[in-house]
Amino acid sequence: MGGHIEIPVNNGDTLYVTQVSKNGDVILNKWDGDAQTYEYNIPGGDLVMLLNLYRYVKENDMQNDFINPYGKNKE
């Protein structure tokens, strides 16, 4: 089991998000045209926490520099 998501970024780069095995780390690759500019692994538990943080910030309209810079409520 594995999955792959390709995300075009507004600066022309592309992010590739891959999970090689069920419950395994998520691998993030960033490409600038034909050259890979970085790669790193996100442990599954960390990814779940990041998604929960994103949901919490959005649902509560929290101000966050990366997720919701114009949020009404201070973190």
PQR file of N, CA, C, O and H, with PARSE charges and radii, in Angstrom:
ATOM      1  N   MET A   1       0.840  -1.173   0.000 -0.4000 1.5000
ATOM      2  CA  MET A   1       0.000   0.000   0.000 -0.0000 2.0000
ATOM      3  C   MET A   1       0.879   1.227   0.000  0.5500 1.7000
ATOM      4  O   MET A   1       1.869   1.280   0.730 -0.5500 1.4000
ATOM      5  N   GLY A   2       0.552   2.169  -0.769 -0.4000 1.5000
ATOM      6  CA  GLY A   2       1.256   3.430  -0.799 -0.0000 2.0000
ATOM      7  C   GLY A   2       0.431   4.436  -1.561  0.5500 1.7000
ATOM      8  O   GLY A   2      -0.440   4.068  -2.350 -0.5500 1.4000
ATOM      9  H   GLY A   2      -0.252   2.125  -1.362  0.4000 1.0000
ATOM     10  N   GLY A   3       0.695   5.677  -1.332 -0.4000 1.5000
ATOM     11  CA  GLY A   3      -0.051   6.717  -2.018 -0.0000 2.0000
ATOM     12  C   GLY A   3       0.855   7.866  -2.376  0.5500 1.7000
ATOM     13  O   GLY A   3       1.914   8.056  -1.777 -0.5500 1.4000
ATOM     14  H   GLY A   3       1.402   5.975  -0.691  0.4000 1.0000
ATOM     15  N   HIS A   4       0.427   8.633  -3.361 -0.4000 1.5000
ATOM     16  CA  HIS A   4       1.243   9.721  -3.870 -0.0000 2.0000
ATOM     17  C   HIS A   4       0.321  10.879  -4.238  0.5500 1.7000
ATOM     18  O   HIS A   4      -0.673  10.686  -4.939 -0.5500 1.4000
ATOM     19  H   HIS A   4      -0.433   8.479  -3.848  0.4000 1.0000
ATOM     20  N   ILE A   5       0.647  12.077  -3.769 -0.4000 1.5000
ATOM     21  CA  ILE A   5      -0.104  13.282  -4.102 -0.0000 2.0000
ATOM     22  C   ILE A   5       0.866  14.282  -4.706  0.5500 1.7000
ATOM     23  O   ILE A   5       1.949  14.509  -4.167 -0.5500 1.4000
ATOM     24  H   ILE A   5       1.454  12.234  -3.200  0.4000 1.0000
ATOM     25  N   GLU A   6       0.479  14.877  -5.819 -0.4000 1.5000
ATOM     26  CA  GLU A   6       1.274  15.914  -6.488 -0.0000 2.0000
ATOM     27  C   GLU A   6       0.544  17.238  -6.323  0.5500 1.7000
ATOM     28  O   GLU A   6      -0.624  17.362  -6.692 -0.5500 1.4000
ATOM     29  H   GLU A   6      -0.401  14.693  -6.257  0.4000 1.0000
ATOM     30  N   ILE A   7       1.247  18.243  -5.757 -0.4000 1.5000
ATOM     31  CA  ILE A   7       0.633  19.535  -5.489 -0.0000 2.0000
ATOM     32  C   ILE A   7       1.431  20.635  -6.191  0.5500 1.7000
ATOM     33  O   ILE A   7       2.554  20.926  -5.780 -0.5500 1.4000
ATOM     34  H   ILE A   7       2.195  18.142  -5.456  0.4000 1.0000
ATOM     35  N   PRO A   8       0.877  21.257  -7.245 -0.5600 1.5000
ATOM     36  CA  PRO A   8       1.533  22.405  -7.861  0.2800 2.0000
ATOM     37  C   PRO A   8       1.486  23.595  -6.894  0.5500 1.7000
ATOM     38  O   PRO A   8       0.454  23.860  -6.278 -0.5500 1.4000
ATOM     39  N   VAL A   9       2.598  24.300  -6.768 -0.4000 1.5000
ATOM     40  CA  VAL A   9       2.697  25.440  -5.862 -0.0000 2.0000
ATOM     41  C   VAL A   9       2.701  26.720  -6.699  0.5500 1.7000
ATOM     42  O   VAL A   9       3.168  26.719  -7.839 -0.5500 1.4000
ATOM     43  H   VAL A   9       3.437  24.085  -7.268  0.4000 1.0000
ATOM     44  N   ASN A  10       2.178  27.818  -6.128 -0.4000 1.5000
ATOM     45  CA  ASN A  10       2.018  29.053  -6.897 -0.0000 2.0000
ATOM     46  C   ASN A  10       3.331  29.677  -7.379  0.5500 1.7000
ATOM     47  O   ASN A  10       3.300  30.583  -8.212 -0.5500 1.4000
ATOM     48  H   ASN A  10       1.799  27.819  -5.202  0.4000 1.0000
ATOM     49  N   ASN A  11       4.482  29.218  -6.878 -0.4000 1.5000
ATOM     50  CA  ASN A  11       5.760  29.750  -7.362 -0.0000 2.0000
ATOM     51  C   ASN A  11       6.346  28.904  -8.495  0.5500 1.7000
ATOM     52  O   ASN A  11       7.482  29.129  -8.914 -0.5500 1.4000
ATOM     53  H   ASN A  11       4.507  28.482  -6.201  0.4000 1.0000
ATOM     54  N   GLY A  12       5.576  27.933  -8.989 -0.4000 1.5000
ATOM     55  CA  GLY A  12       6.045  27.091 -10.085 -0.0000 2.0000
ATOM     56  C   GLY A  12       6.675  25.784  -9.637  0.5500 1.7000
ATOM     57  O   GLY A  12       6.904  24.898 -10.461 -0.5500 1.4000
ATOM     58  H   GLY A  12       4.654  27.750  -8.648  0.4000 1.0000
ATOM     59  N   ASP A  13       6.960  25.645  -8.341 -0.4000 1.5000
ATOM     60  CA  ASP A  13       7.506  24.389  -7.817 -0.0000 2.0000
ATOM     61  C   ASP A  13       6.383  23.357  -7.691  0.5500 1.7000
ATOM     62  O   ASP A  13       5.206  23.676  -7.863 -0.5500 1.4000
ATOM     63  H   ASP A  13       6.774  26.364  -7.672  0.4000 1.0000
ATOM     64  N   THR A  14       6.760  22.140  -7.392 -0.4000 1.5000
ATOM     65  CA  THR A  14       5.789  21.068  -7.173 -0.0000 2.0000
ATOM     66  C   THR A  14       6.165  20.320  -5.907  0.5500 1.7000
ATOM     67  O   THR A  14       7.329  19.979  -5.699 -0.5500 1.4000
ATOM     68  H   THR A  14       7.715  21.880  -7.252  0.4000 1.0000
ATOM     69  N   LEU A  15       5.170  20.066  -5.060 -0.4000 1.5000
ATOM     70  CA  LEU A  15       5.372  19.238  -3.876 -0.0000 2.0000
ATOM     71  C   LEU A  15       4.817  17.853  -4.157  0.5500 1.7000
ATOM     72  O   LEU A  15       3.737  17.710  -4.732 -0.5500 1.4000
ATOM     73  H   LEU A  15       4.224  20.344  -5.230  0.4000 1.0000
ATOM     74  N   TYR A  16       5.552  16.846  -3.755 -0.4000 1.5000
ATOM     75  CA  TYR A  16       5.109  15.465  -3.858 -0.0000 2.0000
ATOM     76  C   TYR A  16       5.036  14.892  -2.441  0.5500 1.7000
ATOM     77  O   TYR A  16       6.020  14.908  -1.702 -0.5500 1.4000
ATOM     78  H   TYR A  16       6.429  16.961  -3.288  0.4000 1.0000
ATOM     79  N   VAL A  17       3.871  14.392  -2.078 -0.4000 1.5000
ATOM     80  CA  VAL A  17       3.657  13.802  -0.766 -0.0000 2.0000
ATOM     81  C   VAL A  17       3.410  12.317  -0.989  0.5500 1.7000
ATOM     82  O   VAL A  17       2.492  11.934  -1.714 -0.5500 1.4000
ATOM     83  H   VAL A  17       3.071  14.379  -2.678  0.4000 1.0000
ATOM     84  N   THR A  18       4.241  11.479  -0.358 -0.4000 1.5000
ATOM     85  CA  THR A  18       4.173  10.041  -0.587 -0.0000 2.0000
ATOM     86  C   THR A  18       4.194   9.301   0.741  0.5500 1.7000
ATOM     87  O   THR A  18       4.944   9.652   1.652 -0.5500 1.4000
ATOM     88  H   THR A  18       4.987  11.790   0.231  0.4000 1.0000
ATOM     89  N   GLN A  19       3.362   8.275   0.835 -0.4000 1.5000
ATOM     90  CA  GLN A  19       3.430   7.351   1.956 -0.0000 2.0000
ATOM     91  C   GLN A  19       3.694   5.974   1.364  0.5500 1.7000
ATOM     92  O   GLN A  19       2.858   5.431   0.642 -0.5500 1.4000
ATOM     93  H   GLN A  19       2.753   7.990   0.095  0.4000 1.0000
ATOM     94  N   VAL A  20       4.847   5.419   1.669 -0.4000 1.5000
ATOM     95  CA  VAL A  20       5.283   4.172   1.050 -0.0000 2.0000
ATOM     96  C   VAL A  20       4.546   2.969   1.617  0.5500 1.7000
ATOM     97  O   VAL A  20       4.209   2.042   0.881 -0.5500 1.4000
ATOM     98  H   VAL A  20       5.526   5.861   2.255  0.4000 1.0000
ATOM     99  N   SER A  21       4.296   2.979   2.919 -0.4000 1.5000
ATOM    100  CA  SER A  21       3.616   1.839   3.534 -0.0000 2.0000
ATOM    101  C   SER A  21       2.537   2.325   4.493  0.5500 1.7000
ATOM    102  O   SER A  21       2.609   3.434   5.022 -0.5500 1.4000
ATOM    103  H   SER A  21       4.570   3.733   3.516  0.4000 1.0000
ATOM    104  N   LYS A  22       1.545   1.483   4.703 -0.4000 1.5000
ATOM    105  CA  LYS A  22       0.466   1.813   5.627 -0.0000 2.0000
ATOM    106  C   LYS A  22       1.060   2.108   7.002  0.5500 1.7000
ATOM    107  O   LYS A  22       1.885   1.346   7.505 -0.5500 1.4000
ATOM    108  H   LYS A  22       1.486   0.582   4.273  0.4000 1.0000
ATOM    109  N   ASN A  23       0.638   3.211   7.602 -0.4000 1.5000
ATOM    110  CA  ASN A  23       1.112   3.670   8.910 -0.0000 2.0000
ATOM    111  C   ASN A  23       2.583   4.087   8.899  0.5500 1.7000
ATOM    112  O   ASN A  23       3.171   4.287   9.962 -0.5500 1.4000
ATOM    113  H   ASN A  23      -0.032   3.830   7.194  0.4000 1.0000
ATOM    114  N   GLY A  24       3.181   4.220   7.727 -0.4000 1.5000
ATOM    115  CA  GLY A  24       4.577   4.635   7.632 -0.0000 2.0000
ATOM    116  C   GLY A  24       4.727   6.146   7.595  0.5500 1.7000
ATOM    117  O   GLY A  24       3.745   6.888   7.585 -0.5500 1.4000
ATOM    118  H   GLY A  24       2.703   4.058   6.863  0.4000 1.0000
ATOM    119  N   ASP A  25       5.964   6.580   7.574 -0.4000 1.5000
ATOM    120  CA  ASP A  25       6.256   8.007   7.455 -0.0000 2.0000
ATOM    121  C   ASP A  25       5.712   8.549   6.140  0.5500 1.7000
ATOM    122  O   ASP A  25       5.525   7.813   5.171 -0.5500 1.4000
ATOM    123  H   ASP A  25       6.762   5.978   7.582  0.4000 1.0000
ATOM    124  N   VAL A  26       5.466   9.847   6.132 -0.4000 1.5000
ATOM    125  CA  VAL A  26       5.102  10.549   4.911 -0.0000 2.0000
ATOM    126  C   VAL A  26       6.356  11.253   4.418  0.5500 1.7000
ATOM    127  O   VAL A  26       7.035  11.929   5.191 -0.5500 1.4000
ATOM    128  H   VAL A  26       5.618  10.444   6.919  0.4000 1.0000
ATOM    129  N   ILE A  27       6.665  11.099   3.143 -0.4000 1.5000
ATOM    130  CA  ILE A  27       7.859  11.702   2.549 -0.0000 2.0000
ATOM    131  C   ILE A  27       7.416  12.895   1.718  0.5500 1.7000
ATOM    132  O   ILE A  27       6.548  12.775   0.854 -0.5500 1.4000
ATOM    133  H   ILE A  27       6.114  10.550   2.515  0.4000 1.0000
ATOM    134  N   LEU A  28       8.018  14.043   1.985 -0.4000 1.5000
ATOM    135  CA  LEU A  28       7.717  15.258   1.240 -0.0000 2.0000
ATOM    136  C   LEU A  28       8.915  15.615   0.372  0.5500 1.7000
ATOM    137  O   LEU A  28      10.029  15.765   0.874 -0.5500 1.4000
ATOM    138  H   LEU A  28       8.723  14.141   2.687  0.4000 1.0000
ATOM    139  N   ASN A  29       8.687  15.750  -0.918 -0.4000 1.5000
ATOM    140  CA  ASN A  29       9.722  16.162  -1.868 -0.0000 2.0000
ATOM    141  C   ASN A  29       9.283  17.457  -2.523  0.5500 1.7000
ATOM    142  O   ASN A  29       8.119  17.602  -2.896 -0.5500 1.4000
ATOM    143  H   ASN A  29       7.782  15.628  -1.325  0.4000 1.0000
ATOM    144  N   LYS A  30      10.205  18.402  -2.668 -0.4000 1.5000
ATOM    145  CA  LYS A  30       9.932  19.651  -3.379 -0.0000 2.0000
ATOM    146  C   LYS A  30      10.817  19.692  -4.612  0.5500 1.7000
ATOM    147  O   LYS A  30      12.027  19.476  -4.538 -0.5500 1.4000
ATOM    148  H   LYS A  30      11.151  18.284  -2.365  0.4000 1.0000
ATOM    149  N   TRP A  31      10.199  19.969  -5.732 -0.4000 1.5000
ATOM    150  CA  TRP A  31      10.914  20.037  -7.001 -0.0000 2.0000
ATOM    151  C   TRP A  31      10.761  21.414  -7.612  0.5500 1.7000
ATOM    152  O   TRP A  31       9.672  21.986  -7.617 -0.5500 1.4000
ATOM    153  H   TRP A  31       9.217  20.144  -5.792  0.4000 1.0000
ATOM    154  N   ASP A  32      11.859  21.941  -8.125 -0.4000 1.5000
ATOM    155  CA  ASP A  32      11.884  23.193  -8.875 -0.0000 2.0000
ATOM    156  C   ASP A  32      12.190  22.809 -10.313  0.5500 1.7000
ATOM    157  O   ASP A  32      13.353  22.657 -10.686 -0.5500 1.4000
ATOM    158  H   ASP A  32      12.745  21.477  -8.121  0.4000 1.0000
ATOM    159  N   GLY A  33      11.149  22.651 -11.120 -0.4000 1.5000
ATOM    160  CA  GLY A  33      11.351  22.165 -12.487 -0.0000 2.0000
ATOM    161  C   GLY A  33      11.794  20.718 -12.444  0.5500 1.7000
ATOM    162  O   GLY A  33      11.065  19.860 -11.946 -0.5500 1.4000
ATOM    163  H   GLY A  33      10.204  22.774 -10.818  0.4000 1.0000
ATOM    164  N   ASP A  34      13.002  20.428 -12.967 -0.4000 1.5000
ATOM    165  CA  ASP A  34      13.508  19.067 -13.014 -0.0000 2.0000
ATOM    166  C   ASP A  34      14.458  18.727 -11.876  0.5500 1.7000
ATOM    167  O   ASP A  34      14.987  17.616 -11.837 -0.5500 1.4000
ATOM    168  H   ASP A  34      13.595  21.125 -13.372  0.4000 1.0000
ATOM    169  N   ALA A  35      14.689  19.653 -10.947 -0.4000 1.5000
ATOM    170  CA  ALA A  35      15.641  19.424  -9.862 -0.0000 2.0000
ATOM    171  C   ALA A  35      14.932  19.349  -8.518  0.5500 1.7000
ATOM    172  O   ALA A  35      14.115  20.206  -8.184 -0.5500 1.4000
ATOM    173  H   ALA A  35      14.259  20.556 -10.979  0.4000 1.0000
ATOM    174  N   GLN A  36      15.258  18.307  -7.748 -0.4000 1.5000
ATOM    175  CA  GLN A  36      14.713  18.188  -6.396 -0.0000 2.0000
ATOM    176  C   GLN A  36      15.449  19.164  -5.495  0.5500 1.7000
ATOM    177  O   GLN A  36      16.680  19.160  -5.452 -0.5500 1.4000
ATOM    178  H   GLN A  36      15.922  17.611  -8.020  0.4000 1.0000
ATOM    179  N   THR A  37      14.707  20.005  -4.770 -0.4000 1.5000
ATOM    180  CA  THR A  37      15.349  20.996  -3.911 -0.0000 2.0000
ATOM    181  C   THR A  37      15.409  20.557  -2.457  0.5500 1.7000
ATOM    182  O   THR A  37      16.298  20.999  -1.728 -0.5500 1.4000
ATOM    183  H   THR A  37      13.708  20.009  -4.805  0.4000 1.0000
ATOM    184  N   TYR A  38      14.493  19.701  -2.009 -0.4000 1.5000
ATOM    185  CA  TYR A  38      14.627  19.099  -0.689 -0.0000 2.0000
ATOM    186  C   TYR A  38      13.699  17.907  -0.526  0.5500 1.7000
ATOM    187  O   TYR A  38      12.749  17.719  -1.285 -0.5500 1.4000
ATOM    188  H   TYR A  38      13.772  19.342  -2.601  0.4000 1.0000
ATOM    189  N   GLU A  39      14.005  17.108   0.489 -0.4000 1.5000
ATOM    190  CA  GLU A  39      13.187  15.954   0.854 -0.0000 2.0000
ATOM    191  C   GLU A  39      13.283  15.775   2.353  0.5500 1.7000
ATOM    192  O   GLU A  39      14.365  15.883   2.931 -0.5500 1.4000
ATOM    193  H   GLU A  39      14.777  17.261   1.106  0.4000 1.0000
ATOM    194  N   TYR A  40      12.154  15.504   2.984 -0.4000 1.5000
ATOM    195  CA  TYR A  40      12.195  15.131   4.395 -0.0000 2.0000
ATOM    196  C   TYR A  40      11.019  14.248   4.745  0.5500 1.7000
ATOM    197  O   TYR A  40      10.005  14.222   4.047 -0.5500 1.4000
ATOM    198  H   TYR A  40      11.275  15.417   2.515  0.4000 1.0000
ATOM    199  N   ASN A  41      11.171  13.527   5.838 -0.4000 1.5000
ATOM    200  CA  ASN A  41      10.154  12.585   6.303 -0.0000 2.0000
ATOM    201  C   ASN A  41       9.370  13.206   7.446  0.5500 1.7000
ATOM    202  O   ASN A  41       9.928  13.899   8.297 -0.5500 1.4000
ATOM    203  H   ASN A  41      11.994  13.548   6.406  0.4000 1.0000
ATOM    204  N   ILE A  42       8.077  12.949   7.452 -0.4000 1.5000
ATOM    205  CA  ILE A  42       7.213  13.359   8.549 -0.0000 2.0000
ATOM    206  C   ILE A  42       6.632  12.086   9.149  0.5500 1.7000
ATOM    207  O   ILE A  42       5.904  11.367   8.464 -0.5500 1.4000
ATOM    208  H   ILE A  42       7.624  12.386   6.761  0.4000 1.0000
ATOM    209  N   PRO A  43       6.934  11.789  10.412 -0.5600 1.5000
ATOM    210  CA  PRO A  43       6.336  10.616  11.043  0.2800 2.0000
ATOM    211  C   PRO A  43       4.804  10.731  11.033  0.5500 1.7000
ATOM    212  O   PRO A  43       4.258  11.827  11.159 -0.5500 1.4000
ATOM    213  N   GLY A  44       4.121   9.594  10.884 -0.4000 1.5000
ATOM    214  CA  GLY A  44       2.670   9.595  10.801 -0.0000 2.0000
ATOM    215  C   GLY A  44       2.002  10.336  11.953  0.5500 1.7000
ATOM    216  O   GLY A  44       1.061  11.097  11.732 -0.5500 1.4000
ATOM    217  H   GLY A  44       4.564   8.704  10.781  0.4000 1.0000
ATOM    218  N   GLY A  45       2.475  10.125  13.180 -0.4000 1.5000
ATOM    219  CA  GLY A  45       1.900  10.799  14.346 -0.0000 2.0000
ATOM    220  C   GLY A  45       2.046  12.306  14.264  0.5500 1.7000
ATOM    221  O   GLY A  45       1.134  13.035  14.655 -0.5500 1.4000
ATOM    222  H   GLY A  45       3.239   9.506  13.360  0.4000 1.0000
ATOM    223  N   ASP A  46       3.185  12.792  13.758 -0.4000 1.5000
ATOM    224  CA  ASP A  46       3.394  14.231  13.600 -0.0000 2.0000
ATOM    225  C   ASP A  46       2.448  14.811  12.555  0.5500 1.7000
ATOM    226  O   ASP A  46       1.935  15.918  12.719 -0.5500 1.4000
ATOM    227  H   ASP A  46       3.926  12.200  13.441  0.4000 1.0000
ATOM    228  N   LEU A  47       2.220  14.058  11.477 -0.4000 1.5000
ATOM    229  CA  LEU A  47       1.307  14.530  10.441 -0.0000 2.0000
ATOM    230  C   LEU A  47      -0.109  14.664  11.000  0.5500 1.7000
ATOM    231  O   LEU A  47      -0.805  15.635  10.701 -0.5500 1.4000
ATOM    232  H   LEU A  47       2.637  13.159  11.344  0.4000 1.0000
ATOM    233  N   VAL A  48      -0.534  13.704  11.802 -0.4000 1.5000
ATOM    234  CA  VAL A  48      -1.856  13.789  12.432 -0.0000 2.0000
ATOM    235  C   VAL A  48      -1.940  15.031  13.314  0.5500 1.7000
ATOM    236  O   VAL A  48      -2.947  15.739  13.288 -0.5500 1.4000
ATOM    237  H   VAL A  48       0.031  12.915  12.045  0.4000 1.0000
ATOM    238  N   MET A  49      -0.885  15.307  14.099 -0.4000 1.5000
ATOM    239  CA  MET A  49      -0.888  16.504  14.948 -0.0000 2.0000
ATOM    240  C   MET A  49      -0.947  17.778  14.112  0.5500 1.7000
ATOM    241  O   MET A  49      -1.647  18.723  14.475 -0.5500 1.4000
ATOM    242  H   MET A  49      -0.067  14.732  14.120  0.4000 1.0000
ATOM    243  N   LEU A  50      -0.216  17.814  12.990 -0.4000 1.5000
ATOM    244  CA  LEU A  50      -0.259  18.983  12.114 -0.0000 2.0000
ATOM    245  C   LEU A  50      -1.659  19.206  11.547  0.5500 1.7000
ATOM    246  O   LEU A  50      -2.133  20.341  11.486 -0.5500 1.4000
ATOM    247  H   LEU A  50       0.352  17.046  12.695  0.4000 1.0000
ATOM    248  N   LEU A  51      -2.316  18.131  11.135 -0.4000 1.5000
ATOM    249  CA  LEU A  51      -3.676  18.249  10.610 -0.0000 2.0000
ATOM    250  C   LEU A  51      -4.652  18.696  11.695  0.5500 1.7000
ATOM    251  O   LEU A  51      -5.544  19.502  11.433 -0.5500 1.4000
ATOM    252  H   LEU A  51      -1.931  17.210  11.184  0.4000 1.0000
ATOM    253  N   ASN A  52      -4.488  18.180  12.906 -0.4000 1.5000
ATOM    254  CA  ASN A  52      -5.336  18.611  14.014 -0.0000 2.0000
ATOM    255  C   ASN A  52      -5.114  20.079  14.347  0.5500 1.7000
ATOM    256  O   ASN A  52      -6.072  20.801  14.623 -0.5500 1.4000
ATOM    257  H   ASN A  52      -3.763  17.525  13.119  0.4000 1.0000
ATOM    258  N   LEU A  53      -3.852  20.533  14.324 -0.4000 1.5000
ATOM    259  CA  LEU A  53      -3.552  21.949  14.559 -0.0000 2.0000
ATOM    260  C   LEU A  53      -4.210  22.814  13.490  0.5500 1.7000
ATOM    261  O   LEU A  53      -4.819  23.836  13.806 -0.5500 1.4000
ATOM    262  H   LEU A  53      -3.074  19.947  14.099  0.4000 1.0000
ATOM    263  N   TYR A  54      -4.093  22.414  12.233 -0.4000 1.5000
ATOM    264  CA  TYR A  54      -4.707  23.158  11.132 -0.0000 2.0000
ATOM    265  C   TYR A  54      -6.218  23.286  11.350  0.5500 1.7000
ATOM    266  O   TYR A  54      -6.776  24.378  11.244 -0.5500 1.4000
ATOM    267  H   TYR A  54      -3.598  21.584  11.976  0.4000 1.0000
ATOM    268  N   ARG A  55      -6.866  22.176  11.652 -0.4000 1.5000
ATOM    269  CA  ARG A  55      -8.313  22.186  11.872 -0.0000 2.0000
ATOM    270  C   ARG A  55      -8.681  23.085  13.041  0.5500 1.7000
ATOM    271  O   ARG A  55      -9.624  23.870  12.941 -0.5500 1.4000
ATOM    272  H   ARG A  55      -6.412  21.289  11.739  0.4000 1.0000
ATOM    273  N   TYR A  56      -7.951  22.982  14.154 -0.4000 1.5000
ATOM    274  CA  TYR A  56      -8.221  23.777  15.344 -0.0000 2.0000
ATOM    275  C   TYR A  56      -8.090  25.271  15.054  0.5500 1.7000
ATOM    276  O   TYR A  56      -8.952  26.062  15.438 -0.5500 1.4000
ATOM    277  H   TYR A  56      -7.185  22.344  14.235  0.4000 1.0000
ATOM    278  N   VAL A  57      -7.012  25.651  14.377 -0.4000 1.5000
ATOM    279  CA  VAL A  57      -6.779  27.064  14.057 -0.0000 2.0000
ATOM    280  C   VAL A  57      -7.891  27.600  13.166  0.5500 1.7000
ATOM    281  O   VAL A  57      -8.403  28.692  13.412 -0.5500 1.4000
ATOM    282  H   VAL A  57      -6.312  25.008  14.065  0.4000 1.0000
ATOM    283  N   LYS A  58      -8.270  26.860  12.149 -0.4000 1.5000
ATOM    284  CA  LYS A  58      -9.323  27.300  11.231 -0.0000 2.0000
ATOM    285  C   LYS A  58     -10.681  27.367  11.914  0.5500 1.7000
ATOM    286  O   LYS A  58     -11.397  28.358  11.775 -0.5500 1.4000
ATOM    287  H   LYS A  58      -7.854  25.973  11.949  0.4000 1.0000
ATOM    288  N   GLU A  59     -11.043  26.315  12.655 -0.4000 1.5000
ATOM    289  CA  GLU A  59     -12.354  26.273  13.300 -0.0000 2.0000
ATOM    290  C   GLU A  59     -12.540  27.370  14.342  0.5500 1.7000
ATOM    291  O   GLU A  59     -13.654  27.851  14.550 -0.5500 1.4000
ATOM    292  H   GLU A  59     -10.462  25.509  12.768  0.4000 1.0000
ATOM    293  N   ASN A  60     -11.446  27.766  14.996 -0.4000 1.5000
ATOM    294  CA  ASN A  60     -11.524  28.769  16.048 -0.0000 2.0000
ATOM    295  C   ASN A  60     -11.053  30.141  15.587  0.5500 1.7000
ATOM    296  O   ASN A  60     -10.904  31.053  16.401 -0.5500 1.4000
ATOM    297  H   ASN A  60     -10.542  27.375  14.827  0.4000 1.0000
ATOM    298  N   ASP A  61     -10.818  30.295  14.284 -0.4000 1.5000
ATOM    299  CA  ASP A  61     -10.353  31.546  13.686 -0.0000 2.0000
ATOM    300  C   ASP A  61      -9.179  32.134  14.464  0.5500 1.7000
ATOM    301  O   ASP A  61      -9.134  33.331  14.745 -0.5500 1.4000
ATOM    302  H   ASP A  61     -10.939  29.555  13.622  0.4000 1.0000
ATOM    303  N   MET A  62      -8.226  31.259  14.805 -0.4000 1.5000
ATOM    304  CA  MET A  62      -7.037  31.672  15.547 -0.0000 2.0000
ATOM    305  C   MET A  62      -6.061  32.371  14.611  0.5500 1.7000
ATOM    306  O   MET A  62      -5.933  31.994  13.446 -0.5500 1.4000
ATOM    307  H   MET A  62      -8.262  30.286  14.576  0.4000 1.0000
ATOM    308  N   GLN A  63      -5.382  33.375  15.114 -0.4000 1.5000
ATOM    309  CA  GLN A  63      -4.353  34.048  14.326 -0.0000 2.0000
ATOM    310  C   GLN A  63      -3.086  33.200  14.371  0.5500 1.7000
ATOM    311  O   GLN A  63      -2.571  32.892  15.446 -0.5500 1.4000
ATOM    312  H   GLN A  63      -5.486  33.681  16.060  0.4000 1.0000
ATOM    313  N   ASN A  64      -2.593  32.829  13.195 -0.4000 1.5000
ATOM    314  CA  ASN A  64      -1.398  32.000  13.077 -0.0000 2.0000
ATOM    315  C   ASN A  64      -0.666  32.433  11.812  0.5500 1.7000
ATOM    316  O   ASN A  64      -1.270  32.484  10.740 -0.5500 1.4000
ATOM    317  H   ASN A  64      -3.011  33.080  12.322  0.4000 1.0000
ATOM    318  N   ASP A  65       0.621  32.745  11.919 -0.4000 1.5000
ATOM    319  CA  ASP A  65       1.387  33.279  10.789 -0.0000 2.0000
ATOM    320  C   ASP A  65       1.333  32.390   9.555  0.5500 1.7000
ATOM    321  O   ASP A  65       1.350  32.900   8.434 -0.5500 1.4000
ATOM    322  H   ASP A  65       1.112  32.704  12.789  0.4000 1.0000
ATOM    323  N   PHE A  66       1.269  31.083   9.730 -0.4000 1.5000
ATOM    324  CA  PHE A  66       1.345  30.166   8.598 -0.0000 2.0000
ATOM    325  C   PHE A  66      -0.013  29.676   8.121  0.5500 1.7000
ATOM    326  O   PHE A  66      -0.215  29.492   6.921 -0.5500 1.4000
ATOM    327  H   PHE A  66       1.254  30.669  10.640  0.4000 1.0000
ATOM    328  N   ILE A  67      -0.941  29.462   9.039 -0.4000 1.5000
ATOM    329  CA  ILE A  67      -2.217  28.844   8.690 -0.0000 2.0000
ATOM    330  C   ILE A  67      -3.316  29.874   8.466  0.5500 1.7000
ATOM    331  O   ILE A  67      -4.096  29.753   7.521 -0.5500 1.4000
ATOM    332  H   ILE A  67      -0.776  29.611  10.014  0.4000 1.0000
ATOM    333  N   ASN A  68      -3.383  30.886   9.325 -0.4000 1.5000
ATOM    334  CA  ASN A  68      -4.492  31.834   9.298 -0.0000 2.0000
ATOM    335  C   ASN A  68      -4.004  33.206   9.773  0.5500 1.7000
ATOM    336  O   ASN A  68      -4.350  33.632  10.874 -0.5500 1.4000
ATOM    337  H   ASN A  68      -2.749  30.985  10.092  0.4000 1.0000
ATOM    338  N   PRO A  69      -3.200  33.905   8.952 -0.5600 1.5000
ATOM    339  CA  PRO A  69      -2.571  35.141   9.412  0.2800 2.0000
ATOM    340  C   PRO A  69      -3.561  36.249   9.790  0.5500 1.7000
ATOM    341  O   PRO A  69      -3.207  37.142  10.559 -0.5500 1.4000
ATOM    342  N   TYR A  70      -4.779  36.211   9.272 -0.4000 1.5000
ATOM    343  CA  TYR A  70      -5.748  37.259   9.578 -0.0000 2.0000
ATOM    344  C   TYR A  70      -6.828  36.782  10.539  0.5500 1.7000
ATOM    345  O   TYR A  70      -7.913  37.361  10.596 -0.5500 1.4000
ATOM    346  H   TYR A  70      -5.067  35.485   8.647  0.4000 1.0000
ATOM    347  N   GLY A  71      -6.535  35.731  11.293 -0.4000 1.5000
ATOM    348  CA  GLY A  71      -7.490  35.224  12.262 -0.0000 2.0000
ATOM    349  C   GLY A  71      -7.813  36.276  13.322  0.5500 1.7000
ATOM    350  O   GLY A  71      -6.988  37.133  13.640 -0.5500 1.4000
ATOM    351  H   GLY A  71      -5.654  35.261  11.248  0.4000 1.0000
ATOM    352  N   LYS A  72      -9.009  36.194  13.852 -0.4000 1.5000
ATOM    353  CA  LYS A  72      -9.487  37.188  14.803 -0.0000 2.0000
ATOM    354  C   LYS A  72      -9.045  36.908  16.235  0.5500 1.7000
ATOM    355  O   LYS A  72      -8.963  37.826  17.051 -0.5500 1.4000
ATOM    356  H   LYS A  72      -9.679  35.498  13.594  0.4000 1.0000
ATOM    357  N   ASN A  73      -8.762  35.660  16.541 -0.4000 1.5000
ATOM    358  CA  ASN A  73      -8.421  35.283  17.916 -0.0000 2.0000
ATOM    359  C   ASN A  73      -6.928  35.006  18.047  0.5500 1.7000
ATOM    360  O   ASN A  73      -6.349  34.294  17.227 -0.5500 1.4000
ATOM    361  H   ASN A  73      -8.828  34.914  15.878  0.4000 1.0000
ATOM    362  N   LYS A  74      -6.316  35.562  19.064 -0.4000 1.5000
ATOM    363  CA  LYS A  74      -4.881  35.331  19.312 -0.0000 2.0000
ATOM    364  C   LYS A  74      -4.663  33.918  19.817  0.5500 1.7000
ATOM    365  O   LYS A  74      -5.489  33.377  20.551 -0.5500 1.4000
ATOM    366  H   LYS A  74      -6.786  36.140  19.731  0.4000 1.0000
ATOM    367  N   GLU A  75      -3.525  33.313  19.414 -0.4000 1.5000
ATOM    368  CA  GLU A  75      -3.189  31.964  19.906 -0.0000 2.0000
ATOM    369  C   GLU A  75      -2.752  32.047  21.344  0.5500 1.7000
ATOM    370  O   GLU A  75      -2.425  31.027  21.950 -0.5500 1.4000
ATOM    371  H   GLU A  75      -2.853  33.753  18.818  0.4000 1.0000
TER
END
